[in-house]
Amino acid sequence: MTTIIACSNNKGGSGKTCCSVTLAHALGNRGKKVLVCDLDTQCNSTSLLLRQGDNPRNSLYELLSSEADAPSCIYASKYENVDVLPNVEEVAALEFSLIKDAERNLTLFRDKISSYIENKYDFVMLDCPPNLGFWTMGALITANLVISPTVSGSGFSLDGLLRTIKLIQDIQQQTNPSLRFFRLLINNVDKRTTMGKVTLAQLVDKLGQDMIFATTIPASSQFQQAEHLRETVLRSNSKSPAAKAYRALAQEILELVEG
């Protein structure tokens, strides 16, 4: 059975794309077949995953506008076992027409993704834009697991998190009963600082440990260096604490969905 993971947070700069791409790479290294769907019109997952010189003819735009079928829109990435459904900036304009008949088109989005991936991929990563527009809602009604990267010490709003959790619970009850899990991924953690410790303690106290991954992602310049090289930390510095954290996260997710 394919597990569909939506990586979503309404705030920009939370690390959604880094999480989507690095986690896909980590799962691919474990022998899992992974598809990354770039739903963000900034197209960062697309640029990180495609090989230099790749110029895909089809993308999410052609898939949703019915100009191409799913197989012709999916490409092998630079990482073993990881494929990508790329995005293009023109998709932003398509959203306005899709949202006019949102219910029908959201269902169409889910069906087009779901009908192709079953028995072809172990995991699908949906890299969402930093808003609750059409693409994020499409991801939420399609996913089995929602990961919300949250930057440690960023002045996050617990009220905002609680509203997001309530929305996901409503979607689970009304639209997507296959949505089984929601987990916060605490990002950019420096456990040496008081702020880092307080942030983690506040989240656990308010939400409970069951809604937060035990694995946290450390603050590390290795992420910036990897981004500069257009790689993940698993390739640019595989022995770094950052790389070890993503391998641990992949293991935690495997235990969650397979256990």
C-alpha positions as CSV (number, residue, x, y, z in Angstrom):
1,M,0.0,0.0,0.0
2,T,1.2,3.5,-0.9
3,T,1.6,6.0,1.9
4,I,0.9,9.6,0.8
5,I,2.7,12.2,3.0
6,A,1.7,15.9,2.8
7,C,4.4,18.3,4.0
8,S,2.5,21.4,5.0
9,N,2.9,24.6,7.0
10,N,1.1,27.9,6.3
11,K,4.3,29.8,7.2
12,G,7.1,30.2,4.7
13,G,10.7,29.3,5.7
14,S,9.6,26.3,7.9
15,G,11.7,23.8,5.9
16,K,8.9,22.0,3.9
17,T,10.9,21.5,0.7
18,C,14.0,20.5,2.6
19,C,11.9,18.0,4.5
20,S,10.1,16.7,1.4
21,V,13.3,16.2,-0.7
22,T,15.6,14.9,2.1
23,L,13.1,12.5,3.5
24,A,12.4,11.2,0.0
25,H,16.1,10.7,-0.4
26,A,16.4,8.9,3.0
27,L,13.5,6.6,2.2
28,G,14.9,5.9,-1.3
29,N,18.2,4.9,0.4
30,R,16.2,2.4,2.4
31,G,15.0,0.8,-0.9
32,K,11.6,2.4,-0.9
33,K,10.2,3.7,-4.2
34,V,9.3,7.4,-3.7
35,L,7.5,10.0,-5.8
36,V,7.9,13.7,-4.9
37,C,5.0,15.9,-6.2
38,D,6.0,19.6,-6.3
39,L,2.8,21.5,-5.5
40,D,4.6,24.8,-4.8
41,T,4.9,27.3,-7.6
42,Q,8.3,28.3,-6.4
43,C,9.3,24.9,-7.9
44,N,12.1,24.4,-5.4
45,S,11.6,20.6,-5.1
46,T,11.7,20.4,-8.9
47,S,15.0,22.3,-9.2
48,L,16.6,20.2,-6.4
49,L,15.6,16.9,-7.7
50,L,16.0,17.1,-11.5
51,R,19.4,16.5,-13.0
52,Q,21.3,19.4,-14.3
53,G,20.2,20.0,-17.9
54,D,16.8,18.2,-17.5
55,N,14.0,20.1,-19.2
56,P,10.8,18.3,-18.6
57,R,8.2,18.6,-21.3
58,N,5.3,17.9,-19.0
59,S,4.5,18.9,-15.4
60,L,1.8,19.3,-12.8
61,Y,0.3,21.9,-15.1
62,E,-0.3,19.5,-18.0
63,L,-1.6,16.8,-15.6
64,L,-4.2,19.0,-14.0
65,S,-5.2,20.7,-17.3
66,S,-5.7,17.2,-18.8
67,E,-3.1,17.9,-21.5
68,A,-1.0,14.8,-20.4
69,D,-1.4,11.7,-18.4
70,A,0.5,10.9,-15.2
71,P,3.2,8.6,-16.7
72,S,4.3,11.3,-19.1
73,C,4.6,13.9,-16.3
74,I,6.8,11.9,-14.0
75,Y,10.6,11.9,-14.3
76,A,13.5,10.1,-12.6
77,S,15.4,12.3,-10.1
78,K,19.1,12.4,-9.5
79,Y,18.6,10.1,-6.5
80,E,18.0,6.3,-6.7
81,N,14.4,5.2,-6.2
82,V,13.1,8.8,-6.2
83,D,10.9,10.2,-9.0
84,V,9.5,13.7,-9.3
85,L,6.3,15.2,-10.7
86,P,7.7,18.7,-11.5
87,N,6.0,22.0,-11.2
88,V,6.2,25.2,-13.3
89,E,5.3,28.8,-12.4
90,E,2.3,28.8,-14.8
91,V,0.5,26.5,-12.4
92,A,-0.2,29.7,-10.3
93,A,-2.6,30.9,-13.0
94,L,-4.3,27.5,-13.3
95,E,-5.3,27.7,-9.6
96,F,-7.7,30.5,-10.3
97,S,-9.7,28.4,-12.8
98,L,-9.5,25.3,-10.6
99,I,-10.9,27.0,-7.5
100,K,-14.1,28.0,-9.3
101,D,-15.3,24.4,-9.1
102,A,-13.1,23.5,-6.1
103,E,-14.9,20.4,-4.9
104,R,-14.9,18.7,-8.3
105,N,-11.3,19.7,-9.1
106,L,-10.0,18.7,-5.7
107,T,-11.6,15.3,-6.2
108,L,-10.1,15.1,-9.7
109,F,-6.6,16.0,-8.3
110,R,-6.9,13.2,-5.7
111,D,-8.1,10.7,-8.3
112,K,-5.4,11.5,-10.8
113,I,-2.7,11.1,-8.3
114,S,-4.1,8.1,-6.5
115,S,-5.0,6.0,-9.5
116,Y,-1.5,6.2,-10.9
117,I,0.7,5.7,-7.8
118,E,-0.9,2.5,-6.3
119,N,1.5,-0.4,-6.6
120,K,4.1,1.8,-8.2
121,Y,5.4,3.7,-5.1
122,D,5.8,3.0,-1.5
123,F,5.7,6.7,-0.6
124,V,4.5,9.9,-2.2
125,M,5.7,13.2,-0.8
126,L,3.4,16.2,-1.5
127,D,5.5,19.4,-1.1
128,C,2.9,22.0,-0.4
129,P,3.0,25.8,-0.8
130,P,2.9,28.0,2.3
131,N,-0.8,28.7,2.3
132,L,-4.2,26.9,2.5
133,G,-5.0,27.3,-1.2
134,F,-6.1,24.8,-3.7
135,W,-2.9,22.8,-3.8
136,T,-2.6,22.4,0.0
137,M,-6.2,21.4,0.3
138,G,-5.7,18.9,-2.5
139,A,-2.8,17.4,-0.6
140,L,-4.7,17.3,2.7
141,I,-7.7,15.4,1.2
142,T,-5.3,12.9,-0.5
143,A,-2.7,12.3,2.3
144,N,-2.5,9.5,4.8
145,L,0.1,11.4,6.9
146,V,0.6,15.1,7.3
147,I,4.0,16.4,8.4
148,S,4.1,20.0,9.6
149,P,7.7,21.3,9.9
150,T,7.9,23.9,12.7
151,V,11.0,26.0,13.3
152,S,12.2,25.8,16.9
153,G,12.2,29.2,18.6
154,S,10.5,31.0,15.7
155,G,7.8,32.6,17.8
156,F,5.3,30.2,16.4
157,S,1.7,30.5,17.4
158,L,0.3,27.6,19.4
159,D,-3.2,29.0,18.6
160,G,-2.3,28.8,14.9
161,L,-1.1,25.2,15.3
162,L,-4.3,24.3,17.1
163,R,-6.4,25.7,14.3
164,T,-4.4,23.7,11.7
165,I,-4.9,20.6,13.8
166,K,-8.7,21.3,14.0
167,L,-8.8,21.8,10.2
168,I,-7.0,18.5,9.6
169,Q,-9.3,16.7,12.0
170,D,-12.3,18.1,10.1
171,I,-10.9,16.9,6.8
172,Q,-10.3,13.5,8.3
173,Q,-13.9,13.2,9.5
174,Q,-15.7,14.8,6.5
175,T,-13.6,14.2,3.5
176,N,-10.5,11.9,3.9
177,P,-10.9,9.1,6.4
178,S,-7.6,7.7,5.1
179,L,-5.8,10.6,6.8
180,R,-4.4,8.6,9.8
181,F,-1.6,10.6,11.2
182,F,-0.6,14.2,11.9
183,R,2.9,15.0,13.2
184,L,4.9,18.1,13.9
185,L,8.5,17.9,12.9
186,I,10.6,20.3,15.0
187,N,13.2,21.9,12.8
188,N,16.3,24.0,13.4
189,V,16.7,22.8,17.0
190,D,19.6,23.9,19.1
191,K,19.2,21.9,22.4
192,R,22.1,23.8,23.9
193,T,19.9,27.0,24.2
194,T,17.2,27.7,26.7
195,M,14.9,28.7,23.8
196,G,15.2,25.4,22.1
197,K,14.4,23.5,25.3
198,V,11.5,25.7,26.2
199,T,10.0,25.4,22.7
200,L,10.1,21.6,22.7
201,A,8.7,21.5,26.3
202,Q,5.8,23.9,25.3
203,L,4.8,21.9,22.3
204,V,4.9,18.6,24.2
205,D,2.9,20.1,27.1
206,K,0.2,21.6,24.8
207,L,-0.1,18.9,22.1
208,G,1.2,15.7,23.7
209,Q,4.2,13.6,22.5
210,D,2.0,11.6,20.1
211,M,1.6,14.5,17.8
212,I,5.3,15.3,17.6
213,F,8.1,13.3,16.0
214,A,10.6,12.0,18.5
215,T,13.2,12.9,15.9
216,T,14.2,16.6,15.8
217,I,16.2,18.3,13.0
218,P,19.2,20.1,14.4
219,A,20.2,23.7,13.5
220,S,23.1,23.2,11.1
221,S,25.0,25.1,8.4
222,Q,25.1,21.8,6.5
223,F,21.6,22.5,5.1
224,Q,22.7,25.8,3.6
225,Q,25.8,24.1,2.1
226,A,23.8,21.3,0.7
227,E,21.3,23.8,-0.9
228,H,24.2,25.7,-2.4
229,L,25.4,22.4,-4.0
230,R,21.8,21.6,-5.0
231,E,22.0,18.3,-3.0
232,T,20.6,16.9,0.2
233,V,22.7,16.6,3.3
234,L,22.6,12.8,2.8
235,R,24.8,13.3,-0.2
236,S,26.8,16.4,0.6
237,N,27.8,15.3,4.2
238,S,26.3,11.9,4.9
239,K,28.0,11.6,8.4
240,S,26.8,15.0,9.7
241,P,24.2,15.2,12.5
242,A,21.8,16.7,10.0
243,A,22.0,13.6,7.8
244,K,21.7,11.3,10.8
245,A,18.6,13.1,11.9
246,Y,16.9,12.5,8.5
247,R,17.8,8.9,8.5
248,A,16.3,8.6,12.0
249,L,13.2,10.4,10.8
250,A,12.8,8.0,7.9
251,Q,13.1,5.1,10.3
252,E,10.5,6.6,12.6
253,I,8.1,7.1,9.7
254,L,8.6,3.5,8.6
255,E,7.8,2.3,12.1
256,L,4.7,4.6,12.2
257,V,3.1,3.5,8.9
258,E,4.2,-0.1,8.9
259,G,3.8,-0.8,12.6
